Amino acid sequence: MAIRPLQTEKELQAKIARGDRHAFTLFYNAYYPVIFGFARHLLHSEELALDIVQESMLHIWKLGRQLEKVNNLESYLKVFARRRAVDLLRHRAVALKAERILGSTWTEDHNDTEEAILLREGRKILEEGIQLLPKQQRQVYQLCQQEGLKYEEAAQQMGISTGTVKTHLKLAMRFLREHIKNNNDIAILLVFFKLL
């Protein structure tokens, strides 16, 4: 029995959104060379381009029903691939920088001075983020995270409900994670040191 060819990209998207593996295979075969060429051009590496293609395709499959909201599938896929390529290049640059810094000076002995500098820089980034928080979020963060108060204690001290404290803390933590992620070269170096 012959399978009817898909007529439009929108029909293909709709089928993939519903979990149709055959439609995804058609999509994969059609877009693989496009995204591979695009990623290879950005990264100048076939191996890294393959990683980007795999991540991009997996992302499309995981979108599920949200895929139906995408207006231009090729553009969407290229934007995703470009973002992943930039992330990859950024992490690669940080790793190379760390290797350069450590390669010539690192010894098997534990170097407390270097680690202390990195931890101080990490704390500085966190403190900068805390200062950028709105006043109530900053106060909740300081009471709950830095002073160790329970939600109820912080709520009583601030004169607000426990639910409001939880909401402020959740928003503060989300902002701080994003702030640290955006200043990730220090964070990655910290992780690198912890792994050694």
VMD Tcl script that draws the C-alpha trace (Angstrom):
set ca {
  {0.00 0.00 0.00}
  {1.51 3.33 -1.05}
  {1.63 6.15 1.48}
  {0.10 9.40 0.25}
  {2.78 12.11 0.09}
  {2.30 15.02 2.47}
  {1.08 18.08 0.58}
  {2.16 20.98 2.73}
  {4.59 21.91 5.45}
  {1.65 22.82 7.72}
  {0.19 19.34 7.25}
  {3.58 17.86 8.08}
  {3.82 20.04 11.20}
  {0.36 19.01 12.34}
  {1.20 15.33 11.95}
  {4.48 15.69 13.85}
  {2.65 17.62 16.59}
  {0.32 14.63 16.97}
  {3.32 12.28 17.30}
  {3.35 10.83 13.78}
  {6.77 9.17 13.44}
  {6.50 8.78 9.67}
  {5.87 12.53 9.29}
  {8.84 13.24 11.54}
  {11.04 10.97 9.40}
  {9.97 12.90 6.27}
  {10.68 16.18 8.08}
  {14.06 14.90 9.31}
  {15.12 13.78 5.83}
  {14.01 17.08 4.27}
  {15.57 19.40 6.85}
  {18.68 17.46 7.88}
  {20.84 18.76 4.99}
  {19.53 22.32 5.44}
  {20.31 22.51 9.15}
  {23.54 20.54 8.84}
  {24.85 22.95 6.17}
  {23.71 25.96 8.20}
  {25.36 24.69 11.41}
  {28.56 23.63 9.63}
  {28.81 27.13 8.14}
  {28.44 28.68 11.61}
  {30.73 26.30 13.47}
  {33.26 25.26 10.81}
  {33.03 21.71 12.14}
  {31.11 18.73 10.82}
  {31.15 17.00 14.21}
  {29.69 20.01 16.03}
  {27.19 20.55 13.20}
  {25.95 16.99 13.67}
  {25.39 17.69 17.37}
  {23.40 20.81 16.52}
  {21.26 18.92 13.98}
  {20.47 16.21 16.53}
  {19.56 18.76 19.22}
  {17.44 20.74 16.76}
  {15.53 17.69 15.57}
  {14.98 16.45 19.09}
  {13.69 19.90 20.06}
  {11.14 19.81 17.22}
  {9.92 16.36 18.27}
  {9.63 17.40 21.92}
  {7.56 20.48 21.06}
  {4.52 18.26 20.54}
  {1.32 20.28 20.10}
  {3.21 23.57 20.44}
  {4.72 22.86 17.01}
  {1.39 23.79 15.42}
  {1.93 27.41 16.56}
  {5.17 27.74 14.55}
  {4.56 29.83 11.43}
  {7.74 29.16 9.47}
  {9.31 25.83 10.36}
  {12.62 26.39 8.55}
  {13.14 29.82 10.14}
  {12.22 28.47 13.56}
  {14.66 25.59 13.16}
  {17.46 27.89 12.00}
  {16.93 30.27 14.93}
  {17.07 27.34 17.35}
  {20.20 25.95 15.64}
  {21.86 29.38 15.67}
  {21.20 29.80 19.40}
  {22.59 26.36 20.16}
  {25.64 27.08 17.99}
  {26.28 30.37 19.82}
  {25.91 28.61 23.18}
  {28.30 25.92 22.04}
  {30.86 28.44 20.81}
  {30.57 30.43 24.03}
  {31.13 27.35 26.18}
  {33.98 26.25 23.95}
  {35.65 29.66 24.28}
  {35.35 29.52 28.06}
  {36.77 26.00 28.15}
  {39.72 27.06 25.97}
  {40.30 30.09 28.19}
  {40.28 27.87 31.27}
  {42.65 25.43 29.59}
  {45.02 28.26 28.68}
  {44.94 29.66 32.21}
  {45.37 26.29 33.86}
  {47.55 24.58 31.28}
  {50.71 26.48 32.00}
  {50.30 27.03 35.73}
  {48.26 24.13 37.12}
  {50.07 21.62 39.24}
  {48.76 18.54 41.02}
  {48.93 20.46 44.28}
  {45.72 22.13 45.32}
  {45.96 25.84 44.62}
  {43.96 27.65 47.30}
  {44.74 31.10 45.92}
  {43.22 30.46 42.47}
  {40.17 28.75 43.95}
  {39.69 31.59 46.45}
  {39.80 34.14 43.63}
  {37.22 32.21 41.61}
  {34.92 31.71 44.58}
  {35.19 35.42 45.39}
  {34.29 36.25 41.76}
  {31.36 33.84 41.91}
  {30.09 35.44 45.10}
  {30.50 38.87 43.53}
  {28.30 37.86 40.56}
  {25.67 36.48 42.94}
  {25.77 39.63 45.07}
  {25.38 41.80 41.97}
  {22.34 39.75 41.04}
  {20.87 40.12 44.53}
  {21.25 43.89 44.31}
  {19.36 43.90 41.00}
  {16.32 42.19 42.56}
  {13.21 44.26 43.35}
  {13.18 45.37 47.01}
  {10.73 42.75 48.39}
  {12.31 39.89 46.43}
  {15.75 40.94 47.69}
  {14.49 41.13 51.28}
  {12.81 37.69 51.04}
  {15.97 36.18 49.51}
  {18.16 37.65 52.23}
  {15.87 36.49 55.04}
  {15.21 32.96 53.72}
  {18.43 32.10 51.89}
  {21.09 34.09 53.67}
  {19.70 34.30 57.22}
  {17.99 30.91 57.10}
  {14.53 32.03 58.24}
  {11.51 29.83 57.50}
  {8.81 31.17 55.16}
  {6.50 31.84 58.12}
  {9.19 33.74 60.03}
  {10.07 35.87 57.01}
  {6.37 36.55 56.36}
  {5.82 37.65 59.94}
  {8.89 39.90 59.91}
  {7.87 41.53 56.61}
  {4.16 41.70 57.38}
  {3.11 39.71 54.29}
  {1.57 36.29 53.73}
  {3.58 33.06 53.57}
  {2.36 32.53 50.00}
  {3.71 35.94 48.99}
  {7.08 35.05 50.54}
  {7.17 31.81 48.54}
  {6.28 33.67 45.32}
  {8.93 36.34 45.89}
  {11.57 33.70 46.66}
  {10.66 31.69 43.55}
  {10.94 34.80 41.34}
  {14.20 35.83 43.01}
  {15.74 32.38 42.52}
  {14.67 32.28 38.87}
  {16.22 35.73 38.26}
  {19.46 34.83 40.05}
  {19.85 31.56 38.13}
  {19.45 33.50 34.87}
  {21.88 36.20 36.06}
  {24.52 33.61 36.92}
  {23.90 31.76 33.64}
  {24.44 35.01 31.70}
  {27.76 35.47 33.51}
  {28.63 31.83 32.94}
  {32.35 32.04 32.22}
  {33.09 32.29 35.95}
  {30.46 29.69 36.78}
  {31.96 27.23 34.31}
  {35.44 27.82 35.68}
  {34.11 27.17 39.17}
  {32.61 23.89 38.04}
  {35.85 23.07 36.26}
  {37.84 23.58 39.46}
  {35.41 21.51 41.50}
  {35.85 18.60 39.06}
  {39.64 18.57 39.40}
}
mol new
graphics top color blue
foreach p $ca { graphics top sphere $p radius 0.5 }
foreach p [lrange $ca 0 end-1] q [lrange $ca 1 end] { graphics top cylinder $p $q radius 0.2 }
display resetview
